[in-house]
Amino acid sequence: MAENLVSIKKGTVVKILKSDEFRTDIIVDLDGKYEAAINYNQLTGKINEFDTVILNTTAVEYNLGTGGYHFVINNIKREKLVVDNVGHIMKLRYTPLQVKVKAAEEQGSPHHKVFVNFTSLRGFPVIVGSIHSMLLPTVITLNHLNPKLKIAYIMTDGASLPIAFSNTVVNMQKEKLIKATITIGHAFGGDIECVNIYNGLIAAKEIVMADVAIVTMGPGIVGTGTPYGFSGIEQGMLIDAVNSLGGTSIFLPRISFADKRERHYGMSHHSRTVLSKIVNTKTTVIVPKLQLNKKRIIKKQITDLKINEKHCIVEEEVGMLALVLSKFNNSLSTMDRNFNQDIEFFLTCASAAKYSNRLLMTNK
């Protein structure tokens, strides 16, 4: 007999913590224990205190990813939810929660011809990262350097699928730090929905009319401790997509001297693997100017795999950007480390932003 893949329990909503149009954070009573859960309003409808809900409790029970939340599968009170007849593209296909979206490129969309008539990104700069925590420091730096920049964020389906799970994105939109969000593949909930990265890039350039795009997965990268067993390996395919459409790809490596795991110390094996084995086209790899001992470590990691022979390595002076990011110390977080605890990680993001902004200024 096939084993069950999900753990499902019934609970009662005892408190609404916060709610917006797309997501409601709640406390549920599960067999006398109060635990945190998330309700995606577009999937399971609005929720209220004392509602009886069916929850997916798998990740919390087995101490897996998702940040300690259960997820509402069904609100018993809501026997029916009705969707409009706009849009014909399904995401989460052939699952009980498959969703219908209006994809920008589908027939019937006012943007359909944009994709039909597309020819080239014409050098459009695209910063490609590997984990979600790269997004905020990159956006903060871009806005500091040029507050008038129009920034598009493209979220892949390599991790979290609903963009509403990202508090970072919600807060950036509230602060108007980004122009628009685009969710591709099975990721959903962005301002614009697209079927894949290629059309996501076209949408960023031609529909959002962005000056620059940032591409990363949502929260929740998967890793296995094996050379190719991590969802961030998508970074290679994303770089190739940018280049194949005539964009300017900017590779944002994962650099840290606070992560003591050997495979992630200095330039993470994730970045080294993608650059040496996965990406098939030439890209520009941005590294910050570091202290001499740390610079030597990064240089050796790069040259040992001959990454410098395959790609363009740019060392970027961060200067006062460290002071800029330090003001956001409590907002910036990667692997539970803030700016002061993992400076090189965040300065690498700032370096990619600085390089991109200079590129834009040069090409004006």
C-alpha positions in Angstrom: 0.0 0.0 0.0 1.3 3.5 -0.9 2.2 5.6 2.1 0.4 8.8 2.9 2.3 12.0 1.8 0.4 14.4 4.0 -0.7 14.7 7.6 -4.1 16.2 8.0 -5.9 17.4 11.2 -9.0 19.3 12.2 -8.6 22.4 14.2 -10.5 25.5 15.4 -9.5 29.1 14.8 -9.0 30.8 18.1 -7.3 34.1 17.0 -6.7 36.1 13.9 -3.2 37.5 14.1 -3.1 39.6 10.9 -5.0 39.6 7.6 -4.7 41.2 4.1 -6.4 40.5 0.8 -4.4 37.4 0.1 -3.3 35.8 3.4 -4.6 35.5 7.0 -2.3 34.4 9.8 -4.1 32.6 12.5 -3.8 30.6 15.8 -5.6 27.3 15.8 -6.5 24.9 18.6 -5.2 21.5 17.6 -6.1 18.9 20.3 -5.8 21.5 23.0 -2.5 23.0 21.7 -2.4 26.5 20.2 -0.3 26.5 17.0 0.3 28.9 14.1 -1.3 28.5 10.7 -1.7 30.3 7.4 -4.9 30.6 5.4 -4.5 31.7 1.7 -7.7 33.6 1.2 -7.8 33.0 -2.6 -7.6 29.3 -2.1 -9.8 28.7 0.9 -11.8 31.9 1.3 -12.0 34.4 4.1 -11.6 33.0 7.6 -13.0 34.0 11.0 -12.5 33.1 14.7 -14.2 29.9 15.7 -14.2 28.5 12.2 -13.5 24.8 12.0 -10.6 24.2 9.5 -8.8 21.2 8.0 -5.1 21.7 8.1 -2.0 20.2 6.4 0.3 19.7 9.5 3.0 17.7 7.8 6.0 20.0 7.8 5.6 21.2 11.4 5.0 17.6 12.7 8.2 16.4 11.1 10.2 19.6 11.7 10.6 20.3 8.0 10.6 23.6 6.1 7.7 26.3 6.0 8.7 28.3 9.0 6.6 26.5 11.6 3.2 27.1 10.0 0.4 24.7 9.3 -1.7 25.4 6.2 -5.5 25.6 5.9 -6.8 23.1 3.3 -10.5 23.7 3.8 -12.7 25.9 5.9 -15.7 23.7 6.9 -18.0 26.7 7.0 -17.3 27.5 3.3 -19.1 24.8 1.3 -18.7 26.7 -2.0 -16.2 29.2 -3.5 -17.0 30.6 -7.0 -14.3 31.9 -9.4 -14.9 34.3 -12.3 -14.5 33.2 -15.9 -11.4 35.2 -16.7 -8.2 33.3 -17.4 -7.6 29.8 -18.6 -4.2 28.8 -17.3 -4.0 26.3 -14.4 -1.2 26.3 -11.9 -0.6 23.5 -9.3 -2.1 21.4 -12.1 -3.8 18.1 -11.3 -3.7 18.6 -7.5 -6.7 19.2 -5.3 -5.8 22.9 -5.0 -5.1 23.6 -8.7 -5.8 27.2 -9.3 -6.9 29.2 -12.4 -5.0 32.3 -13.3 -5.1 34.9 -16.1 -1.7 34.5 -17.6 -0.3 37.6 -19.4 0.6 35.6 -22.5 -2.6 33.6 -23.0 -5.0 34.2 -25.8 -7.6 36.7 -24.8 -5.1 38.6 -22.7 -4.6 42.3 -23.7 -0.9 41.5 -23.6 -1.0 38.5 -25.9 0.5 40.3 -28.9 3.4 41.6 -26.8 4.7 38.0 -26.6 3.8 37.2 -30.2 5.7 40.2 -31.5 8.6 40.0 -29.1 12.1 40.0 -30.6 14.8 40.8 -28.0 15.3 42.1 -24.4 17.9 44.5 -26.0 20.4 44.3 -23.1 17.8 44.5 -20.3 19.7 43.9 -17.1 18.6 40.9 -15.0 20.1 40.1 -11.6 19.7 36.4 -11.0 19.9 35.1 -7.4 19.6 31.7 -5.8 17.8 32.3 -2.5 15.0 34.6 -1.5 17.0 36.5 1.2 19.0 38.1 -1.6 16.0 40.0 -2.8 15.6 42.7 -0.1 19.2 43.9 0.2 19.4 44.1 -3.6 16.2 46.1 -3.8 17.3 48.4 -0.9 20.6 49.1 -2.6 19.0 49.8 -6.0 16.5 52.2 -4.4 19.3 54.0 -2.5 21.4 54.4 -5.6 18.5 55.5 -7.8 15.1 56.0 -6.2 13.5 56.4 -9.7 14.4 52.9 -10.9 11.5 50.7 -11.9 12.2 47.3 -10.5 10.4 44.1 -11.4 10.6 41.0 -9.2 10.2 37.6 -10.9 9.5 34.8 -8.5 10.2 31.3 -9.7 8.6 28.1 -8.5 11.8 26.7 -7.0 10.6 27.1 -3.4 7.4 28.7 -2.0 4.6 28.8 -4.6 2.3 31.4 -3.3 4.0 34.8 -3.4 1.8 35.8 -0.4 4.0 33.6 1.8 6.8 36.2 1.4 6.5 38.9 4.0 9.5 40.5 2.3 7.5 41.0 -0.9 4.4 42.2 0.9 6.4 44.8 2.8 8.4 45.9 -0.3 5.1 46.5 -2.1 3.7 48.5 0.8 6.8 50.7 0.7 6.7 50.9 -3.1 10.2 49.7 -3.4 9.3 47.6 -6.5 7.1 48.3 -9.5 5.6 44.9 -10.0 5.8 41.2 -9.2 5.7 38.4 -11.7 5.1 34.8 -10.7 6.2 32.1 -13.2 5.7 28.3 -13.6 3.6 27.1 -10.7 4.3 30.1 -8.5 1.2 32.2 -8.3 -0.2 35.4 -6.8 2.0 38.0 -8.5 0.8 41.2 -10.2 1.4 39.4 -13.4 1.2 35.6 -14.0 3.4 33.9 -16.6 3.9 30.3 -17.8 7.7 30.3 -17.7 10.8 32.4 -17.2 11.1 33.4 -20.8 7.7 35.1 -20.8 8.3 36.4 -17.3 11.3 38.3 -18.6 9.4 39.6 -21.6 6.6 40.8 -19.2 9.2 42.6 -17.0 10.6 44.4 -20.0 7.6 45.0 -22.2 4.6 45.2 -19.8 6.0 46.4 -16.5 8.5 48.6 -18.5 11.0 47.9 -15.7 14.6 49.3 -15.8 15.9 46.2 -14.1 14.6 42.8 -13.0 15.5 40.6 -10.1 14.9 36.8 -10.4 14.9 34.5 -7.3 12.8 31.7 -5.9 10.5 32.4 -3.0 11.3 31.5 0.6 12.2 27.9 1.2 15.2 26.7 -0.8 15.7 22.9 -0.8 19.1 21.4 -0.2 20.3 17.8 0.3 24.1 18.1 0.8 24.7 16.6 -2.6 26.4 18.3 -5.5 23.3 18.7 -7.6 20.5 18.2 -5.1 19.4 21.8 -4.4 16.6 23.8 -6.0 18.9 26.8 -6.4 20.4 24.9 -9.3 17.7 26.6 -11.4 20.0 29.7 -11.4 21.9 28.2 -14.3 18.9 27.8 -16.4 17.7 31.2 -15.5 21.0 32.8 -16.6 20.8 30.9 -19.9 17.2 32.2 -20.4 18.2 35.8 -19.9 21.1 35.4 -22.4 19.1 33.6 -25.0 16.6 36.4 -25.1 19.2 39.1 -25.5 19.3 40.3 -22.0 22.3 41.2 -19.8 22.6 38.5 -17.1 24.1 39.4 -13.8 25.0 36.4 -11.6 24.5 37.0 -7.9 26.7 34.4 -6.0 26.0 33.2 -2.5 29.0 34.3 -0.5 29.3 33.9 3.3 32.0 33.6 5.9 29.5 33.2 8.7 28.2 29.9 7.5 30.7 27.4 8.9 29.5 24.5 6.8 32.5 23.8 4.5 30.4 23.5 1.4 28.9 27.0 2.0 32.0 28.8 3.3 33.2 31.6 1.0 31.4 31.1 -2.3 28.8 28.4 -1.7 29.1 25.2 -3.6 25.7 26.0 -5.0 27.1 29.0 -6.9 30.3 27.2 -7.8 28.4 24.2 -9.2 26.0 26.3 -11.2 28.9 28.4 -12.7 31.2 25.5 -13.5 28.7 22.7 -14.4 25.2 24.0 -15.1 25.1 27.4 -16.9 25.9 27.1 -20.6 26.3 30.7 -21.5 28.7 33.4 -20.4 27.6 35.6 -17.5 29.0 38.4 -15.3 29.7 37.3 -11.8 29.7 40.0 -9.2 31.8 39.8 -6.0 32.4 42.5 -3.4 35.8 43.9 -2.6 36.7 42.0 0.5 39.5 41.8 3.1 42.6 40.2 1.6 42.3 36.8 3.4 38.7 36.4 2.3 39.4 37.7 -1.2 42.1 34.9 -1.5 39.6 32.2 -0.5 37.0 33.4 -3.1 39.7 33.7 -5.8 41.0 30.2 -5.1 37.4 28.7 -5.2 36.9 30.5 -8.6 40.2 29.5 -10.2 40.2 25.9 -9.0 37.1 25.3 -11.0 38.2 27.6 -13.9 35.1 29.7 -13.4 37.1 32.8 -14.4 37.9 31.2 -17.8 34.2 30.6 -18.5 32.7 33.8 -17.1 33.5 37.5 -16.5 34.3 38.1 -12.8 33.8 41.7 -11.6 35.0 42.9 -8.2 32.8 45.7 -7.0 33.8 48.3 -4.4 30.9 48.6 -2.0 32.1 51.7 -0.2 29.4 53.3 1.9 26.8 50.7 0.9 27.7 48.8 4.1 26.5 51.7 6.1 23.3 51.9 4.1 22.4 48.2 4.7 23.5 48.4 8.3 20.5 50.7 9.0 18.3 47.7 8.0 20.1 45.3 10.3 16.9 43.9 11.9 15.0 43.7 8.6 17.7 41.8 6.7 18.0 38.1 7.4 19.5 35.0 5.8 19.6 31.6 7.4 18.5 33.4 10.7 21.5 35.8 10.5 21.1 39.5 10.2 23.4 42.0 8.4 25.9 42.4 11.2 26.2 38.6 11.5 26.7 37.8 7.8 28.0 41.0 6.2 29.6 39.5 3.1 26.4 37.8 2.1 24.5 41.1 2.0 27.4 43.1 0.5 27.5 40.7 -2.4 23.8 41.6 -3.1 24.7 45.3 -2.8 27.6 44.8 -5.2 25.3 43.3 -7.8 22.8 46.1 -7.4 25.6 48.7 -7.8 27.0 47.1 -10.9 23.5 46.9 -12.4 22.9 50.6 -11.7 26.2 51.6 -13.2 25.3 49.6 -16.3 22.0 51.4 -16.6 23.7 54.8 -16.2 26.3 53.9 -18.8 23.7 52.8 -21.4 21.5 55.8 -21.0 
